[in-house]
Amino acid sequence: MLAAQTIHDTMAAALRLARTRSHLTQTQLAERMGTSQSTVGRLEAGGRWPSPDTISRWMGATGTASLGALMLDAERGATS
C-alpha cells in the first residue's frame, strides 16, 4: 500500500512540477487543457488519479516531453 501511495504522491508532484516549469498558473493550465482550475488543483494535490487522456493533455499544455523524467525529478524533490 505504501508503494502505491508513493507513486500517487510522485505523480501529483510531477504534474505540479510540469506546470511550474512552464510558468503557468493553475487557471492558465486549465484553460489550455479545456478543464477547470479546481480539477487542476485536485490533481496537483493528489486528490484523484489522472486518466491517460488527462496526462496527455497536461503534457501537451505544458510542453513536457517525458513523463518518466518528470516523475524522477519530482521524486528527487525538484521544484523547478
Secondary structure as a PSIPRED ss2 file (coil, helix, strand):
# PSIPRED VFORMAT (PSIPRED V4.0)

   1 M C   1.000  0.000  0.000
   2 L H   0.000  1.000  0.000
   3 A H   0.000  1.000  0.000
   4 A H   0.000  1.000  0.000
   5 Q H   0.000  1.000  0.000
   6 T H   0.000  1.000  0.000
   7 I H   0.000  1.000  0.000
   8 H H   0.000  1.000  0.000
   9 D H   0.000  1.000  0.000
  10 T H   0.000  1.000  0.000
  11 M H   0.000  1.000  0.000
  12 A H   0.000  1.000  0.000
  13 A H   0.000  1.000  0.000
  14 A H   0.000  1.000  0.000
  15 L H   0.000  1.000  0.000
  16 R H   0.000  1.000  0.000
  17 L H   0.000  1.000  0.000
  18 A H   0.000  1.000  0.000
  19 R H   0.000  1.000  0.000
  20 T H   0.000  1.000  0.000
  21 R H   0.000  1.000  0.000
  22 S C   1.000  0.000  0.000
  23 H C   1.000  0.000  0.000
  24 L C   1.000  0.000  0.000
  25 T C   1.000  0.000  0.000
  26 Q H   0.000  1.000  0.000
  27 T H   0.000  1.000  0.000
  28 Q H   0.000  1.000  0.000
  29 L H   0.000  1.000  0.000
  30 A H   0.000  1.000  0.000
  31 E H   0.000  1.000  0.000
  32 R H   0.000  1.000  0.000
  33 M H   0.000  1.000  0.000
  34 G C   1.000  0.000  0.000
  35 T C   1.000  0.000  0.000
  36 S C   1.000  0.000  0.000
  37 Q H   0.000  1.000  0.000
  38 S H   0.000  1.000  0.000
  39 T H   0.000  1.000  0.000
  40 V H   0.000  1.000  0.000
  41 G H   0.000  1.000  0.000
  42 R H   0.000  1.000  0.000
  43 L H   0.000  1.000  0.000
  44 E H   0.000  1.000  0.000
  45 A C   1.000  0.000  0.000
  46 G C   1.000  0.000  0.000
  47 G C   1.000  0.000  0.000
  48 R C   1.000  0.000  0.000
  49 W C   1.000  0.000  0.000
  50 P C   1.000  0.000  0.000
  51 S C   1.000  0.000  0.000
  52 P H   0.000  1.000  0.000
  53 D H   0.000  1.000  0.000
  54 T H   0.000  1.000  0.000
  55 I H   0.000  1.000  0.000
  56 S H   0.000  1.000  0.000
  57 R H   0.000  1.000  0.000
  58 W H   0.000  1.000  0.000
  59 M H   0.000  1.000  0.000
  60 G H   0.000  1.000  0.000
  61 A H   0.000  1.000  0.000
  62 T H   0.000  1.000  0.000
  63 G C   1.000  0.000  0.000
  64 T C   1.000  0.000  0.000
  65 A C   1.000  0.000  0.000
  66 S C   1.000  0.000  0.000
  67 L H   0.000  1.000  0.000
  68 G H   0.000  1.000  0.000
  69 A H   0.000  1.000  0.000
  70 L H   0.000  1.000  0.000
  71 M H   0.000  1.000  0.000
  72 L H   0.000  1.000  0.000
  73 D H   0.000  1.000  0.000
  74 A H   0.000  1.000  0.000
  75 E H   0.000  1.000  0.000
  76 R C   1.000  0.000  0.000
  77 G C   1.000  0.000  0.000
  78 A C   1.000  0.000  0.000
  79 T C   1.000  0.000  0.000
  80 S C   1.000  0.000  0.000
